[in-house]
Amino acid sequence: MIEFDHASRTYGSKTAVADLSLSIPRGELFALLGPNGAGKTTTIRMLVGLLRPSRGAVRVCGRDLVRQTREAHLHIGYVPDEPCLYDKLTGREFLWFIADMFGLPRHVSRRRIDREIETFELGEFADDLSESYSLGMKQRLVFAAAMIHDPDVLVLDEPMVGLDPRSARIVKDLLEDRTREGMTVFMSTHTLALAEEMADRVGIMVRGQLRFLGTVGELQKQMSLESTSLEQLYLELTAPGTAGPRRRADIPDAPH
Amino acid sequence: MPPEPPIAESPIAGSRIPVETPRLLTVEQEAGRLLILRTLTAWSTLRSMLGTARLRLGLVVVLSLLFWASLYGLFFEAFGFLESLNLDVISLLFNTFFSSLFVMLVFSTGILLYSGLYGSAEARLLLTLPVRPEAIFSHKFQEAVWFSSWGFILLGSPMLVAYGQVHGGAWTYYALMLPFMISFVVIPATLGGMLCLWLVGWIPKLRLHALSIGLLASSLIAAWVAWSVLAAGGSDRLDAAWFEQTFGRLTITEQRVLPSWWLSSGLTESSRSGFTTPEARASLVEACKFLTLLIANGLLLQMLAGWLARATYRVGYSHLACEAPHRRRTRSGRFDSLISDAGSRATRPLRLLIVKDLRLFRRDVSQWSQFAIFFGLLALYFFNVRSFDYNHAYKSMIGFLNLAVVGLILSTFTTRFVYPMISLEGRRFWILGLLPVHRDQIVWSKFLFAFLGSLLPCCGLVWLSDTMLGLGRSLVLVHEICCVMLCMGLSGIAVGLGARMPDLRESSPSKIAAGFGGTLSLVISSLFIMTVVIVPALPTHLYFATRSLGPNVVSRGVFSWLGTPGGIIASVAIVVAVGLAATILPMVLGLRAFRRMELA
């Protein structure tokens, strides 16, 4: 579903993403972790077609994001880290706009809009101008907009920012349901607990390079730290001067 | 078992897939969807204005109409005067006016599109949807054209209506006027858009250099034209010979390949057009030919721009977003330290706020470069006013006109840069709100920054103008007092209204300035400038007219008293009173509103 083929992206002389090769199959929830400036957002922006790789290619459902941008976009739903809405549109009007841009017929749009309003509990304020929304309400609306065309791939950049515990639960349940139905989720997050709870696989990116790729169990195994939390593993792996996963014996103060 | 969903041809892969899946839109469908979006947002904006700010809306409409009527009156008199001289300079006047606007529209639309296409959150959203890049360009182009050309319509329409009135234009002239203006605007605006796409798409690293060179070249050409018009000495009166000599130097703008020539020729033809005589019908046909020429060129350029957007927009966006971040290190200057440290402890927060704004101004190239260009061009013009060699009565009037020009340019800066300052501060209020700074000090710091910052360049320019005109000390003093009042009043209007009507949701200063409050601020500023200039100009002119032409030139009664030193002193007193009122009233309103403002 998602394929990074030796994708690199530079910012002047600085390499933000270096030779990233990654394949995520249908129905998987993948979490990309890493410290600030690791290259997560650049990776996501290449995945949604905002940035072009300097080298290599990015494909979604077999469509190249550079050469078949629009075709690829039909398969992608995107929740950015900063929700962008039209202040002078109501939530419902915004959803209609997004559904229209994806070319959904009117009757399908109507049904989907009602479905998403119900799913994300937007009914109470769906007809208010979005300029009056709180951050959490905006984030829920953006989620609804990203799901309106039933995308094959959902790309999430820090999805839980601004969501209250109930909304976060709704999103988690939704992601579980949809991945079970075959949707692929690519998520960038700093919330390690979320990745630990939900992700099928995690990727840990440090200074533009994928330092680890696998399940949390595999990471624990690789570092011989079976009883250690993802947070501890993550901190160990992303510590300054660390080149890759170290073994338990090499880590001072690690529980033996 | 649920029924099968309906099946339709998929435009994506050529296979048959359920129609419930998303599909690519045609060009027309994309344009239609984006038009609906624009209509919805515009309607919603208008509705919320009518619901919450009727008085403000009414005030803006009334003041704008007054402004339009004043401009109309001014142009009506000017065209009448030229008509009385029996001169054929209208074509040259139109050509010069429209060619200048052409250049300005190229740059202003290009700059607006740059921020709209590459810096806006909306563009980021649209680029993640299955939309053609040319459709996004077209959508943002419409927005940029609206923002860049409303001034052209506001300034151009009273001029053209006045021209039609003076020259007895038939209804066909008025009917064709707006189509002419709109079709003309599309050409420079599209060129500006293409320039923007080309610079970012193909030479992203050199875009700022190219833009600077372009602006510099345009400024040099404008300066050269101004110099060639003004430098040579000539007749000392505003008579037919002077106009012919002066406008003769502007024939460079009468090039048949320029759209400004098509527009001015079309307008002059349409002013003679009609259905009554064969000549009028022939003129109408000629006018329609020029309109067709403008429309055809506009459409051709739109097609080329669409092609350019398709080829470069996404690439350019990616290039620009992936530029190496500039690390700019800078130290605070001695001047900053001087302001911060001098004075009492009680006023230190105020001074620190001024220093902060000063630093932001210095580090924002768009602010100081525009300031430098406009005031530099004005200084260049003032250096040359001595070449006119006016008699004394005209010298006084020219001095006041120069004062008005300084005021008008300052008002554009106060509206564009000073008015949005409080709104932008509101977005950072969580920082200031936690500091031990009284809210009043924030507003006062903006006022002092604008007032003190504008005082030196404006008073310097007025002094330069008066010196070049060879005016006496007393008249220089009158002009300088008026200038101080202009700086104070314009700063008060911009800061006061900015605090009274802040837009805390908008992050773009240009959009804040283009909003209701900004427009209102510009209109009030213009009326204020007219008052400050006209009130002392009349008695001063009467005084010099009496002195040079004898006491009989002025009739008895109040006019004869006005033309005495007492009349001039009284007028200056009125200017001071108006200046104080223009400062105090908006500031009081702004301070009150800012104290009560709730900032989440």
Interface residues (C-beta under 8 A of the other chain):
Chain A: R9 T10 Y11 G12 S13 K14 A16 R45 V48 G49 L50 L51 R52 S54 T69 R70 E71 H73 L74 I76 Y78 P80 E82 C84 Y86 D87 K88 L89 E93 F97 I98 D100 M101 F102 G103 L104 P105 V108 L129 E131 H149 D150
Chain B: I12 V19 E20 T21 P22 R23 L24 L25 Q29 E30 R33 I36 L37 L40 T41 S44 T45 S48 A121 E122 R124 L125 L127 T128 L129 P130 V131 R132 R314 V315 Y317 S318 A321 C322 E323 A324 P325 R505
